Amino acid sequence: MSNEEHQILEALQQYFDMTTTEDFSSHKILRIDLNGHYYLISFFDKKNGTIKVAIINSNFEVSQFADVHQPLILKKPETVIAAESDGALIELVWRPCKISYSPFYPFWRVSAKDEIYYVDRGGKIYSATDLDKKRPG
């Protein structure tokens, strides 16, 4: 277990009063508006019998959480997988924007050759200028 994973586990155990080592999935998300990061965590809370998704900030403190019906799965869309196989740098990122207004829904930044674009969880592609557009309505 890495040092980051150990600190995440300690934060979960402390915040949710968990005494056992629970299985969890962890994704480091870059905050592209703040030049920082956070961790998006999915785990089963045995004490309450629920699946939770939590956001842990860079200080390893739980800042938000939600009970969910199924574990968080951040599966790369085909367009991201194809770009990655062509040598593009792929990163999970987030900032409040047209693509996502919730840190629970990060998206991928694809840096390929001379272009950067973004891909949401459904596979829709956005340009960098789309990040600054307001959502309709």
C-alpha positions as semicolon CSV with decimal commas, in nm:
position;residue;x (nm);y (nm);z (nm)
1;M;0,000;0,000;0,000
2;S;0,141;0,339;-0,100
3;N;0,178;0,626;0,145
4;E;-0,112;0,808;-0,028
5;E;-0,336;0,502;0,000
6;H;-0,245;0,466;0,367
7;Q;-0,336;0,830;0,435
8;I;-0,663;0,791;0,244
9;L;-0,750;0,482;0,447
10;E;-0,674;0,666;0,773
11;A;-0,896;0,957;0,665
12;L;-1,182;0,719;0,582
13;Q;-1,144;0,527;0,908
14;Q;-1,140;0,846;1,113
15;Y;-1,425;1,029;0,936
16;F;-1,658;0,730;0,907
17;D;-1,555;0,570;1,238
18;M;-1,446;0,252;1,063
19;T;-1,234;0,007;1,256
20;T;-1,150;-0,242;0,984
21;T;-0,951;-0,207;0,667
22;E;-1,208;-0,172;0,393
23;D;-1,148;-0,226;0,023
24;F;-1,168;0,099;-0,166
25;S;-1,095;0,237;-0,509
26;S;-0,906;0,562;-0,534
27;H;-0,863;0,810;-0,820
28;K;-0,640;1,116;-0,799
29;I;-0,813;1,405;-0,974
30;L;-0,629;1,720;-1,081
31;R;-0,813;2,046;-1,002
32;I;-0,725;2,238;-1,317
33;D;-0,875;2,563;-1,188
34;L;-0,677;2,562;-0,861
35;N;-0,355;2,384;-0,959
36;G;-0,425;2,125;-0,692
37;H;-0,578;1,781;-0,660
38;Y;-0,823;1,569;-0,464
39;Y;-0,902;1,201;-0,435
40;L;-1,230;1,045;-0,543
41;I;-1,288;0,733;-0,334
42;S;-1,549;0,458;-0,358
43;F;-1,591;0,202;-0,080
44;F;-1,835;-0,024;0,101
45;D;-1,917;0,094;0,454
46;K;-1,975;-0,235;0,638
47;K;-2,091;-0,057;0,953
48;N;-2,387;0,104;0,776
49;G;-2,422;-0,144;0,490
50;T;-2,391;0,129;0,225
51;I;-2,169;0,212;-0,068
52;K;-2,014;0,556;-0,037
53;V;-1,827;0,789;-0,267
54;A;-1,609;1,042;-0,088
55;I;-1,393;1,333;-0,184
56;I;-1,072;1,363;0,015
57;N;-0,878;1,686;-0,026
58;S;-0,502;1,718;-0,065
59;N;-0,470;1,743;0,315
60;F;-0,629;1,397;0,341
61;E;-0,953;1,525;0,493
62;V;-1,299;1,410;0,382
63;S;-1,467;1,716;0,234
64;Q;-1,780;1,560;0,077
65;F;-1,945;1,222;0,053
66;A;-2,258;1,058;-0,082
67;D;-2,432;0,724;-0,040
68;V;-2,469;0,559;-0,380
69;H;-2,636;0,249;-0,523
70;Q;-2,326;0,108;-0,690
71;P;-1,950;0,155;-0,668
72;L;-1,791;0,434;-0,866
73;I;-1,640;0,308;-1,188
74;L;-1,440;0,555;-1,395
75;K;-1,409;0,361;-1,718
76;K;-1,217;0,534;-1,994
77;P;-1,431;0,600;-2,302
78;E;-1,307;0,446;-2,630
79;T;-1,186;0,785;-2,758
80;V;-0,959;0,819;-2,454
81;I;-0,828;0,464;-2,487
82;A;-0,750;0,523;-2,856
83;A;-0,567;0,850;-2,782
84;E;-0,369;0,683;-2,504
85;S;-0,261;0,402;-2,736
86;D;-0,137;0,670;-2,980
87;G;0,088;0,813;-2,709
88;A;-0,131;1,093;-2,569
89;L;-0,102;1,194;-2,203
90;I;-0,430;1,114;-2,026
91;E;-0,527;1,270;-1,692
92;L;-0,843;1,270;-1,482
93;V;-0,924;1,635;-1,414
94;W;-1,204;1,857;-1,288
95;R;-1,311;2,215;-1,256
96;P;-1,663;2,354;-1,248
97;C;-1,759;2,402;-1,612
98;K;-1,998;2,301;-1,887
99;I;-1,865;1,945;-1,881
100;S;-1,925;1,890;-1,509
101;Y;-2,043;2,107;-1,222
102;S;-1,971;1,840;-0,959
103;P;-1,633;1,712;-0,839
104;F;-1,797;1,368;-0,821
105;Y;-1,795;1,373;-1,205
106;P;-1,440;1,433;-1,326
107;F;-1,345;1,408;-1,692
108;W;-1,034;1,326;-1,893
109;R;-0,785;1,574;-2,033
110;V;-0,615;1,438;-2,344
111;S;-0,285;1,601;-2,439
112;A;-0,202;1,476;-2,787
113;K;0,075;1,627;-3,000
114;D;-0,028;1,990;-3,052
115;E;-0,379;1,975;-2,909
116;I;-0,552;1,941;-2,575
117;Y;-0,911;1,833;-2,551
118;Y;-1,144;1,694;-2,287
119;V;-1,367;1,388;-2,279
120;D;-1,659;1,330;-2,042
121;R;-1,761;0,993;-1,900
122;G;-1,998;0,938;-2,190
123;G;-1,724;0,987;-2,449
124;K;-1,828;1,334;-2,570
125;I;-1,531;1,546;-2,677
126;Y;-1,491;1,911;-2,572
127;S;-1,240;2,176;-2,670
128;A;-1,052;2,390;-2,419
129;T;-1,285;2,683;-2,502
130;D;-1,583;2,468;-2,399
131;L;-1,455;2,477;-2,040
132;D;-1,538;2,848;-2,019
133;K;-1,887;2,825;-2,168
134;K;-2,181;2,834;-1,935
135;R;-2,429;2,550;-1,938
136;P;-2,750;2,621;-2,130
137;G;-3,056;2,748;-1,950
